[in-house]
């Protein structure tokens, strides 16, 4: 029986050692899990902050794009109107020169041919 008791004691010691190793591995795994959960929470917080910033930037960008479109439209309309003014001025100048020429001819003394 002593041999059996010794074998039983050896098995018991090995079993206790295996259980302790498993407990140690479980504790290490728990530590890693806790670490990753904390990292996950930090990342989720960062995502929330960045999402809020992105939303504000998108709103600001939309307003600026709308303002730029208004500027573009106003500039285009003003340039078109200015071009029409230039064309009208040129037409008026041409008509005025033509009329001045006609008036000059009408007011010139008549030459008599001999």
C-alpha positions as CSV (number, residue, x, y, z in Angstrom):
1,X,0.0,0.0,0.0
2,X,2.9,2.3,0.5
3,X,3.7,2.1,-3.1
4,X,0.1,2.9,-4.0
5,X,0.0,5.7,-1.5
6,X,3.2,7.2,-3.0
7,X,1.7,6.9,-6.5
8,X,-1.5,8.5,-5.3
9,X,0.5,11.3,-3.6
10,X,2.5,11.9,-6.9
11,X,-0.8,12.0,-8.9
12,X,-2.3,14.4,-6.3
13,X,0.8,16.7,-6.5
14,X,0.7,16.7,-10.3
15,X,-3.0,17.4,-10.3
16,X,-2.6,20.3,-7.9
17,X,0.3,21.6,-10.0
18,X,-1.9,21.4,-13.2
19,X,-4.8,23.1,-11.4
20,X,-2.4,25.9,-10.2
21,X,-1.0,26.3,-13.7
22,X,-4.5,26.5,-15.2
23,X,-5.5,29.1,-12.5
24,X,-2.4,31.1,-13.4
25,X,-3.2,31.0,-17.1
26,X,-6.8,32.0,-16.4
27,X,-5.6,34.9,-14.2
28,X,-3.3,36.1,-17.1
29,X,-6.2,35.7,-19.5
30,X,-8.4,37.8,-17.2
31,X,-5.8,40.5,-17.1
32,X,-5.6,40.6,-20.9
33,X,-9.4,40.6,-21.2
34,X,-9.6,43.6,-18.8
35,X,-6.9,45.4,-20.7
36,X,-8.6,44.9,-24.0
37,X,-12.0,45.9,-22.6
38,X,-10.4,49.2,-21.3
39,X,-8.8,49.7,-24.7
40,X,-12.2,49.1,-26.4
41,X,-13.9,51.7,-24.1
42,X,-11.2,54.2,-24.9
43,X,-11.6,53.6,-28.7
44,X,-15.3,53.8,-28.5
45,X,-15.0,57.1,-26.6
46,X,-12.5,58.4,-29.3
47,X,-14.9,57.3,-32.0
48,X,-17.8,59.2,-30.4
49,X,-15.6,62.4,-30.1
50,X,-14.4,62.0,-33.7
51,X,-17.9,61.4,-35.0
52,X,-19.1,64.6,-33.3
53,X,-16.2,66.5,-34.8
54,X,-16.9,65.0,-38.2
55,X,-20.5,66.0,-38.0
56,X,-19.6,69.6,-37.1
57,X,-17.1,69.8,-40.0
58,X,-19.6,68.4,-42.4
59,X,-22.2,71.0,-41.3
60,X,-19.6,73.8,-41.7
61,X,-18.5,72.5,-45.0
62,X,-22.0,72.3,-46.3
63,X,-22.6,76.0,-45.3
64,X,-19.3,77.1,-46.9
65,X,-20.1,75.2,-50.1
66,X,-23.6,76.9,-50.2
67,X,-22.0,80.3,-49.6
68,X,-19.4,79.6,-52.4
69,X,-22.2,78.6,-54.8
70,X,-23.9,81.9,-54.0
71,X,-20.7,83.8,-54.6
72,X,-20.2,82.0,-57.9
73,X,-23.8,82.7,-59.0
74,X,-23.5,86.4,-58.0
75,X,-20.2,86.8,-59.8
76,X,-21.5,85.1,-63.0
77,X,-24.6,87.3,-63.0
78,X,-22.6,90.4,-62.4
79,X,-20.1,89.6,-65.1
80,X,-22.9,88.9,-67.5
81,X,-24.6,92.2,-66.7
82,X,-21.2,94.0,-67.0
83,X,-20.7,92.4,-70.4
84,X,-24.1,93.7,-71.5
85,X,-23.2,97.1,-70.3
86,X,-20.0,97.1,-72.2
87,X,-21.8,95.9,-75.4
88,X,-24.4,98.6,-74.9
89,X,-21.7,101.2,-74.4
90,X,-19.9,100.1,-77.5
91,X,-23.2,100.2,-79.5
92,X,-24.0,103.7,-78.1
93,X,-20.5,104.9,-79.0
94,X,-20.8,103.6,-82.5
95,X,-24.3,105.2,-82.9
96,X,-23.0,108.5,-81.5
97,X,-20.0,108.5,-83.8
98,X,-22.3,107.8,-86.8
99,X,-24.7,110.6,-85.8
100,X,-21.8,113.0,-85.2
101,X,-20.5,112.2,-88.6
102,X,-24.0,112.8,-90.1
103,X,-24.3,116.1,-88.2
104,X,-20.9,117.2,-89.4
105,X,-21.9,116.5,-93.0
106,X,-25.2,118.3,-92.6
107,X,-23.5,121.4,-91.1
108,X,-20.7,121.7,-93.6
109,X,-21.0,124.6,-96.0
110,X,-22.0,123.5,-99.4
111,X,-19.2,123.8,-102.0
112,X,-20.1,125.1,-105.2
113,X,-18.4,123.6,-108.1
114,X,-17.1,126.1,-110.8
